Each structure stands twice: as structure tokens, then as C-alpha cells.
Amino acid sequence: MKQLEGKIALVTGASKGIGKAVARRFAEEGANVAFTYLSSVEKAQVLEEELKKAGVNAKGYRSDASDFKSAEELIANVVKDFGGLDILVNNAGITKDNLLMRMSEEMWDDVIKTNLKSAFNTVKAVTRTFMKQRAGSIINMTSVVGIKGNAGQANYSASKAGMIGFTKSVALELGSRNIRANAIAPGFIETEMTEVLDEKVVQSWRDAIPLKRGGQPEDVANACIFLASDMSAYVTGQVIQVDGGMLT
């Protein structure tokens, strides 16, 4: 039997990269998948059709999770269209890197709003549904830089560190209702974004990782399968590093 057979999942920011891989793996494991996108309309349409070919129900929603009302409407629409919701993956995020002395207030605010406030918005919106059914799995995508920091990414690191504290607090608040909240901290994951980087730079990063390779989006997606399924029924409030040993 597939690990997520009959479950309903929502993945934010799924038009590319890690989010796309998560949506694909969820569908492969039998979950009906709702996902969000913001600007990549064509990519979202292609993904929706691809997921349906796996024999599950799938629908993309154009939504800005950093806006509280939009997040509320999103959750309400997913519950109405799919008949419920079991799994929430907060994956949507952006970067606006710069050294602190050159970082504008706007760069700081945009990253915090998109990466951290969006998780508050969607989790708050889904809590009533999860509490009523006394079940639910929340998976928040953080990062290794949320654990160790990174020069030139004060805003991104702060947003991802905040995600860890938020996840642990939610786990404590909602655990008595059988609602689990966990976070995944990816390391160097090779996506469309890394393809434009100089190969020598990328190789130097790979060489510094104990497993001597960059991660693939599917590596993160597989961790999501574990946290979304009954295999992790006794796991909550945890941060799973998918980093090839980078922070070991």
C-alpha cells in the first residue's frame, strides 16, 4: 500500500525545485495534492496535469501565502475542493541576499514576510480543520543556515531560524490533538537555481560535504514522505537535516 493513500496534502511554492519534487512524491505515494504558485502559471499547469497522471486529484492555486487573508481563502478553498486536508507543507520562500550593512529594510521585510509570516498564516488557517479531525501533519521547510547562520543572508537565516522556533512551539500547542509539526533543514540542494552557478564553485561545495555530493530535491521530498505518513506517528517538534552531513 502507498504511504499516503487517500491523504490530502497542500504544498506551497511547488512550481519548481523542492516544492515540485515534494508534490510529485506525494502523488506517487497516493496523496491528492493541492499546491500553490505565484507567477509561474505555465509551470503550474504542467505540474497539475503531471500529478493527475499519477491517478490522484490535483489542483494548483495562485496564492500569496504571505498575505493573511489570501492564506485563509486558500485553506478554505482546498478544504472545499478536496473535501478536507491532512498534510500542510510550508515550502514557499525567497532570498534577497546582501551584507547587513548594505541590506535595505525592504529586503529584510520581504524575506521575513514571505518565508516566516506565510507559515504563521497557513498554520493558523489550517488549525481549526486539523483540531476538528484530531489529526494533521505540518511540515515547515527551514534550512541549515537557520541553524548555523550565513554571511550575507541575515534576513534569510533569521526567517529560517524563526521557522524552527515556530515549529517547536506549534508542536507543543497542538500535540494533544494529535497534530504533529516538524521541520526539514535542507543543505546544498541542486536545483534550477544552482545550475547557473560556476561549476568550480559548485564542486568546491560538494567537496566540503561528507557525502561528497549535493542533494537532490527528491532527497528532501523523501524526508517529507516520512513526516507526512504514519511512519512518523510519534515524531513531532523535530528538525531533520537533509544536508549530506554538512553540519555534522
Steps between C-alpha positions, in 0.01 A plus 500: 500500500620850421612705799255790446210317337187717515666784692456863395811719496570868437848605388576872474744628239495182291555622144871413510787360703437331832128580506448339162687186608289479817175530302617227260602258776177559689301413187714189444416389853127544440427844644263744337706815457410867518787738438563872469693715259529874456635591157585176316156440345616271217722292729210460740269380225756244384553376856126467561460279193807297593367429848162394367674240283605329823131425554434757772303821524719809459445874477723806494396822674646839422546635850733721703537321833673805651161677492285391794162526326631322192627216718161469671325490163750243373440258786123544475507434125718191534274353769194575285649367174665188642264425787761546770870540571748273679848631420637854472848565359619859536763518227448845344802724543727762346853632542621859482861466602737778596743593773321651798648846451362501143172327572197726468204492733289385206730203435473398864121542519430318172694189600355484851149549365526241224701236685377525859172687516359280224546196725315674783220587258445153361544315830257732677252455215522120503499452877121493537469227234777290653362540854151400394625176343758450776773429247741682274864525399670838458838507325690829496796544265785666685873485404841417639570876502214533748713286732850635434443839330671620184681819406295707258176327598401661828141536385471147358676343798276687742187390316611136502610508864161649582339210316669257737376679811154530348490128417599394850243729657223372273597142585460576871169681455329251270649167603210414732270503196721255310632776274870469424734780393852438374759684293744394231832679464646443152867563434645554153225374270563509126203667329438734207653778710837325536524412130604857416792497746861445400575127496826549692312677781237227511766228508679671790173490694454131418855423616426662840203270561575164670294309240692687227194599300224753493154388595216454256149641551380139527719453809298769674174367358572154645544653845162668450343161423626371835367799695168504316431130545416276795865389505566812709189474718712552814720776360423867564689819577808376317737648241630246249817609320518383140850628438735210425669553836581867437434602863617179663 
